[in-house]
Amino acid sequence: MGRETYTSSFEKAPPGMVVLLSMAWRLLLLVLLLVLLLVHPARGASTDQLTDGFTAVNLSEAQFKMQKPYDVPLADRYELLAGGVRRMWVFATDEPISTSHPGGPRTETKIELVYSSGVWQFEGYGYIPCGTSGASVMQIFGAAEHATTLMLHVYGGRLTYYHHEDDVVVDGNIYDRWFRLNVVHDVAASSVTVFVDGERRLTVPGRGGDSHYFKFGVYGQSHNGMSYRMESRWRDVKVFTKC
């Protein structure tokens, strides 16, 4: 009695049908892969996810007001590069922004958009060259009993909450790379949340106050010393809000 042989449906099908079936399987696998990516997204939130539900504020160039040492021309501390990159630098020996201002040396961009309620979000891509240390690179100005609600400092390549260079590190390796920074300030909830490259890195209480605005650049800090030269670069800076 001869052995029966099994012939698969692929072997029985014409060559053209085999090709179509193979393509159908590949398409099905591709669809399944896309569904898995949507259900289980990669680590970190995209820019759209972070700003979902927010409305972009239409900022004019005039609202990006420069602050620099009072005794030097702006061109000696600020440069607008190709692609809209704002390059700001300052020296530890520089004067403050005015003879009557008590603050340290700085070259910062103040976004002239004051808010007192609601939820506001700063977004920008920053770059901190190696060697910059002891400087604030971004802040939310205004508070009840302090000058600021948030300051992000750089110490030896670490992005920190104020001068807490050891215990509240927002990012441990911030030098020589472009990073996306999102800062959400919920005034009513008195909460500030910081994201770096789409990942939540810090949530801290607000500090009260009824007048706030965003700043970015370099601002020398007296805590833990500052490097002789401090620099930061920023591009694609935006502000979002929602009720």
Secondary structure as the mmCIF struct_conf table of DSSP 4:
data_model
#
loop_
_struct_conf.conf_type_id
_struct_conf.id
_struct_conf.beg_label_comp_id
_struct_conf.beg_label_asym_id
_struct_conf.beg_label_seq_id
_struct_conf.end_label_comp_id
_struct_conf.end_label_asym_id
_struct_conf.end_label_seq_id
HELX_LH_PP_P HELX_LH_PP_P1 GLY A 2 GLU A 4
HELX_RH_AL_P HELX_RH_AL_P1 SER A 9 LYS A 12
BEND BEND1 ALA A 13 ALA A 13
HELX_RH_AL_P HELX_RH_AL_P2 PRO A 15 VAL A 39
BEND BEND2 HIS A 40 HIS A 40
HELX_LH_PP_P HELX_LH_PP_P2 PRO A 41 ALA A 42
BEND BEND3 ARG A 43 GLY A 44
HELX_RH_AL_P HELX_RH_AL_P3 THR A 47 LEU A 50
TURN_TY1_P TURN_TY1_P1 THR A 51 GLY A 53
STRN STRN1 THR A 55 ALA A 56
HELX_RH_3T_P HELX_RH_3T_P1 GLU A 61 GLN A 63
STRN STRN2 PHE A 64 GLN A 67
TURN_TY1_P TURN_TY1_P2 TYR A 70 ASP A 71
BEND BEND4 VAL A 72 VAL A 72
HELX_RH_3T_P HELX_RH_3T_P2 LEU A 74 ASP A 76
TURN_TY1_P TURN_TY1_P3 ARG A 77 ARG A 77
STRN STRN3 TYR A 78 LEU A 80
HELX_RH_3T_P HELX_RH_3T_P3 ALA A 82 GLY A 84
STRN STRN4 ARG A 86 PHE A 91
TURN_TY1_P TURN_TY1_P4 ALA A 92 THR A 93
BEND BEND5 ILE A 97 SER A 98
TURN_TY1_P TURN_TY1_P5 THR A 99 SER A 100
STRN STRN5 ARG A 106 ILE A 111
STRN STRN6 TYR A 115 TYR A 115
BEND BEND6 SER A 117 GLY A 118
STRN STRN7 VAL A 119 TYR A 127
STRN STRN8 ILE A 128 ILE A 128
TURN_TY1_P TURN_TY1_P6 CYS A 130 GLY A 131
BEND BEND7 GLY A 134 GLY A 134
STRN STRN9 ALA A 135 PHE A 141
BEND BEND8 ALA A 144 ALA A 147
STRN STRN10 THR A 148 TYR A 155
TURN_TY1_P TURN_TY1_P7 GLY A 156 GLY A 157
STRN STRN11 ARG A 158 TYR A 161
TURN_TY1_P TURN_TY1_P8 TYR A 162 HIS A 163
TURN_TY1_P TURN_TY1_P9 GLU A 165 ASP A 167
STRN STRN12 VAL A 169 ASP A 171
BEND BEND9 GLY A 172 GLY A 172
STRN STRN13 TYR A 175 TYR A 175
TURN_TY1_P TURN_TY1_P10 ASP A 176 ASP A 176
BEND BEND10 ARG A 177 ARG A 177
STRN STRN14 TRP A 178 ASP A 186
TURN_TY1_P TURN_TY1_P11 VAL A 187 SER A 190
STRN STRN15 SER A 191 VAL A 196
TURN_TY1_P TURN_TY1_P12 ASP A 197 GLY A 198
STRN STRN16 GLU A 199 PRO A 205
BEND BEND11 ASP A 210 ASP A 210
STRN STRN17 HIS A 212 HIS A 212
STRN STRN18 TYR A 213 GLY A 220
BEND BEND12 SER A 222 SER A 222
TURN_TY1_P TURN_TY1_P13 HIS A 223 ASN A 224
BEND BEND13 TYR A 228 TYR A 228
STRN STRN19 ARG A 229 LYS A 242
#
